[in-house]
Amino acid sequence: MSRPVVLPPAPWTFPAATEHRLPNGLRVLLHDLPGQYVVSMRLVVPTSLATEERAVEGVSSMMARLLDEGTEDHDPEEFAELLERHGMALGAGVSDGGLLVDVDVPQSHLATATRLLTDALAKPVFPEDEVRRILRSRLAEIEQERASGAHRAARETARTQWDASDRASRPAAGTVETVSAMTREDMVARHARTVGPQGATLVVAGDLSGVPALDLVAASLGEWTAPDHVAPPAALAPVPAPDRARVVVVDRPGAVQTEMVVSCPGPDRSTPHGWAPHPVLSFVVGGSPNARIDAVLREEKGYTYGVRASFRPRVAGGSFVTSGSVRSEVTGEAVGILLDILDGAREGFSDTELRTGVDYVAKTAPGRYATADTVADETAALALEGLPLDFTTRNLAAVSALTRDDLDAAYRRTVTGEWTVVLVGDAASIVPDLEGRVPGPVTTVAR
């Protein structure tokens, strides 16, 4: 018998959405996905963390965590019981671009879910005892982050890479000083100013056959008003620190491994040069055990379980970040090898790397967007970033059409060799090993 012919995959497009605008200004995007009986709702409200008062930075994050902790109609226990009774999961948080509220609920309880979501957004009461609990929880979380090499490295990277005056240089959820200074009144005021339907987008994704989804949304979120809501300023890319190209060692005496971060500013998905090369570059440089970095540091040297590199877009601007951990005694050599790989990639990529990266990004897309929650997540991100609804489909087509010249040019635009390098580990053993292996000065800071 002859072997069957393997045909190329058929063209694939990101699921289309129908767009509606309610009288209160809320934009509604509906994805009808047959067979997806758990409906995912994503609501995004653009705002800017840069508008937080410096003394209480992190108030947006704390406010978001309290949206489901009691409303004018339901105390915290009642609200939690209603969520559980209807199989509904609700979570909220903030990013650099705005407030994000996630809801997943069985299709049969969508009506209740839209009403409870409206209560959480329009009528939270921020009970004093819950405020104190959330603030205590955040302070404990900060201590846990200090004990985590990865968290500590991420925080030091932000502080080193971005200008000290820029909000991006400081934790989104606040510091010990700012969290300790917060009050319930700060959260109430932040909610009134930043949470409203004007400019907000609701994404509903799932099997909507026989479900009057738009009517349910109009009857609940369509009644949402926020008279004190102030439209946020346009998002701006964070400002790089003038001395960002340096090496910082965060001392953790006795640590048996070192957490490494190598970073530089990068583009957002609105870049005029096109976003398509960047996910391919992420895969080729540091997206798998066969990528350039792990092929050496993991497979050949055995220094690490894995080091990953990726372009991380924000609403405006972004970063190219490489991170992972290595054994403490090989830190100097590993950092030197990593910088050589990253800098050496400016010389160009091969046809094999191009094809491997393009195939991975383009051909795995149907699997990545196979569920209602991932479709809702992507569409919500497009809304928050101000991108058109056909962006994902057009970008995948652009990925398939990439050439080696496209990859080379995109990488060289971002990677100039001016690296922010942060190492969290035993400074006594790390610092002497760095001599001659890293460019620029080395600064050591306490844990």
N, C-alpha and C positions, 0 to 999 in steps of 0.2 A: 504494500500500500504506500502511496505517496504521502508525504507529510502535508498537512493542511497549510494553505497560504495564510500568513498572518497579515491582515490588512491594517493600515494605519487607522487610528481612532477617528471617529466622525467629529466634525467641528462641534465645539461645546460653547455655550454662552451662559453667563451668570443669570440666574432666574430674574425675570422682569418683574417690576413692581408697578402698581397703579398708584398715581399720586393724587392727593386731595388736599384742600386747604379749608380748615374750619373758620367760622367767623371770628373766633378769638385769636386767630393768627397761627394756630398749631398746624404744622404740616404733617400729614399722615401718609405713610407709604405702606401698601399692603402687598405681601407676597403670598399668593395662593399656591401651596405646595401639597398636592394630593398625597395622602398617606401619612403625613406628619401630624399626628393627632395630639402632640404636645406643642402648644402654640407658644412662640417666643415673642415677647414684646421688649423693645429697647427704646427708651426715651432719652434723648440728649438735649441738653440746654447749654448753648454756648456761654461761656464766661471766661474770665481771665484770673488766674491766681495772682497775677501782678497787681490786681486791684485790692487785694487783702491789705489790711493795716499791718505794718511790719511787726507791731507788738503782739499781734495775735495770729500770725501766719499759721496756716493749718486749719483755720476756722471753717473753711469750705469743706474739707474732708470730714471734720467732726460733725458738721451740720448734716452732711450726707448720711453718715452712719446712724443718725437719729431719726431719719425720716419714717422708719417703720416702728419707732418706739412710742406709739401712742398718737392719736389724732383727736380732734374735737368730738368725734362720734364714738371712738373706741379707745379704752385705756390700753397700755402695752400688752397686758395679758389677753384681753379680748382680741386685739389685732393679731397677735401671734396665733391665737386659737382659730381665727377665721382663715388665716393663711394655711394652717395645717389641715383644717377641715375640707378645704377646697383643693388640696394638693398643689398649692401655689408657693413658689419660691420667689422671694423679692430681695434684691440687693442693690445697694447704691454706693457710688464712689465718685471721685473726681480725677480728671487727667489735666494735663496742661491746657487743654482746650475747653473743658466744661464739665458739667454734671452728667453722669451716666447712671441710669436706673435700669436694672435688668429684671424681667419678670418671665417666668416659665410656668405654664398652667395647662391642665387638660382642656381640650377644645370645649367640652361641655360646661366648663366653669368660666369661660371667657367674660361673660357679662359681669360676674362678681369681681373678677380680676381687674377689669377696667375701673370699676367703682372704688375698689380698695387702692388702686394706684392713684386715682384722683385724690382720695383722702390723704394719702401719704405726701403728695406734692403740694396740695392746696391748703391742707388743714393740720399740719403737724403741730404739736403743742410743746415739744421739747421739755418733758418733765424734769424737774430739778434733780431728782435722784438718779434718773437715767443719764443726765448730763454729767453728773459727778462720776458715775460708773464708766462712761465712755472715756472721760478724760483720764481716769486712773488706768484704764485699759491701754490707752495710747502711751502713757508714761512707761508702763511695763513693756509695751511693744518696743519702745525706743531702747530699753535696756537689752532686750533680746536681739535687736538689730546690731547693737554694739558687740554682742558676743558672736555674731555671725560674720565670718570672713567675707562672704559675698556681699552682704548688706553694707558692711563697713567700707568695702572697696567701692561700691556704687556711690555711696555718699561722698567719699573723698574725691572720686572722679568728677562728680558734679561740681564740687566746691573748687576743684583745681581747673577744670576745663572752661567753666563759665565765669564771667566777670562777677565780682563780689556784689555789685549793685543789682545784678539780674536775679529775678525770682527763681530761675532754673538752677541756680547754684545752691539752693537751700531745699530741705525736704518738703515735699508737697503736703505731708500730714503734720508738719510742724516740728519744733524742737522742744526740749524740756522747758526752756524759758517761755516760749510762746504758748505752749499748751497749758502750762501752770498759770498763765495770766488770763486765760479764757473764762468767760462767764456765759450763762444761758442767754443773757441779753445780746452778746456778740453773735451768737448763732441765730437768734430770732432776726436780728437786723440783717445778717448776711443772707438769710433765706428770703427776706422781703425784697432785697435789692437784686438778687441774682437768679431767683427761680420763678419763671413765668412762662406762659405759652408763646409769647412773641419771640420768634426766631427759633423755637424749639421744634424738634422732629420726633414723631412716634413711628416706629417700625413695628409692624405686626406680620409675623411669618409663621405659616403652618397651613394645615388643611382647613380652608375657609369655605369649602363647599357647604351650602345650606346654612351658613352662619352670617348673619347681618353685621359683619365686623365694623363697617363704617358707621352704621346706625348706633351700635353699642358704644363706640368711641365718642360719637357726637353727643350722645345722651349723658356721658360722664365727663371725659376730659374736655369735651366741647363747652362745658359750663365753667371750666377753670378760669379764674381771673386772678390777676396779680397787679393791683394798681401802683405799687411802689417799685415794680421791676424796672431796672435800668439796663438798656442795651449795652453790652460790653464793647470795649474798643476792639479794633481789628487786631488779631493775633500777630505778634512780631516774633521773628526768630531770635533765640537767645544770643546774647553778645559774648563772644569768646573772650576769655581773660588774656590780657597782653602777655602774661608769662606762663601760659598754659603748656608750652612745649618743655616739659621737665619731668623728672622722676620723683615720685613721692613714695616713701616707705612708711607704712603705718606699723609701728612696733608692737608685736605680740610675742613677748619673750617666751621661749620654749616651744613655740608652734612647730609642729612637725611637717606642715605643708604651707605653701604660700599661695594666696589668692592673687591672680594677676588680672589687671585690666589695662588694655591699650586702646586709646580712643582718640578720635578727632571729630570736629564738626562735620555734619553731612547734610544732605538735602531732605526736603519733605516730598510727599507724593505729587505735589503741584509743580515740581521743578520743570522749567521750560525745556530742559534737555531730554525730558521723558524719564519716567520711573522704571520702565521695563528692564534695563540692565541690572538694576540694583538687587532684586531678589536672586537673580542668576549669579551675580558676583558673590552674594552672601553664601550661596550653596557651594560654589567652586572654591572659594577661599577657606571657608570654615563651617560648612553646613553638614558635614558627614564624616565618618571615619576615613573615607577615601579622599577628602578634600586636602588641599595643600598643607594646612597646619597639622591636622591629625596624622597625615601620612608620615610626617617626620616625628612630631612630639609624642604621639601615642604608639603608632605601629612600629616605627623604626627604633625610637629611643626608649619607649616605655616609661616616660616621665609623668604621664597624666592619664586619667580615664577619659578625658575629652576637653578640648578647647574649642569654643564656638565663636564665629565672627558673623556679624549681621549689621545691615543698615537699619537704623531705628528711627523712623520718621515721627516727628511731632506734628501738631496742627500747622506750625510754621517752623521750618528748620528741622534739625535732627542730628544724629550722630552715627558714626561708624564705630562699632564697639567689638572688641575681641576680648573674651574673658574665659577663665578657667583656673584650675588649681594644679600645682605640681609639687613634688616632694621638695622639702625645704633645702636639702643639700644640693639640688641641681638647679636652683632658682636662677643663678647668674647665667649659666649656659642656656637654660630654657628661654629666658628673656632675650638673650642675644640671638638665638635661632629664630624666635618668633618675630623679632623686628626685621631680621634678614628676609624672612619669608614675605612679610607684609610689604616691605620696601621693594623687594625683588619682583613682586607682582606688577610693578609699574612697567616692567620690560615687556609685558604682554601675556596673553593667554593662548592656549593651543586650540586647534579645531576640536579635539576630543573633549576638552573642558567646556567649550562652547556648547557642543551638542549634548553633553551630559547634563549641564545646568539648565539648558532650555527644555530638554525633555522632562526633567524633574519638575520644574516650575509649571510648565504648561500642561503636562499630561496627568499630574496629580491633582489639578484643580477640581475636577468633578468629585473626587473623594474629599477634598478639603471643605467643599461647600455642599456636602451631601445631607446635612441636617438643618432643621429650621433655625437652631440657635446660631450656627456659623453664618448662615445667610443674613440673619438679623444683625449679627455683630458687624459684618462687613458693610451692610447698608447704613447702619448707624455711624460707622467710622467715616464713610463717604459724606454723610450729612454734616458731621462735625467739622470735617476738613474742607467743606465747600466744594466737593468734587461732584461731577455729573454722575447720574445713576448708571450710565453705560461705561463708566471708567474701568471697572474690573474686566469686562469683556474686551474693550479696546486695548487695555494693557496686556492681556494675554495674547491677543493677536500680534501686538508689537514684540512681545517676548519671542514668539515663534519666528519673527522676521529678523532677529538680531544677527549681527555679524561680529567677527572678532574685533574689528575696528570700533564698534559700538561699546563692547566691553572694555577695551583698553582705554578709550577716551573717558568713559564714565568713572573708571577707577582712578585715573590720573587727575581728574578734576577734584576728587575728594582727598586722595592720599598724596600728600605733599611731603611726607616725612617728618612733619611737625607733630609729634605724638605727645599725648598726655599719658604717662605710664604711672599706674598706682599698684603697689605691691603691699599686701597685708601679710605679715609674717614676722619671723625673728630677725630683727634688724641687725643684731650682732653677727649673724651668719650671712645675711643677705647682702648688706652694703659692701663689704670687702669684695665680694664676688662680682659686683656690678662694674667694677673699674675696667674701663676699656671696652665694655660691652654695650653701654647705653650712651646716647648723646645727651648733652646738657647736664645741668646740675642735679644732684641728688639731695632731697630734703627728707629728714626723718621727723615724724610727728608721733606723739604719744597715742596710745590706744584710745 
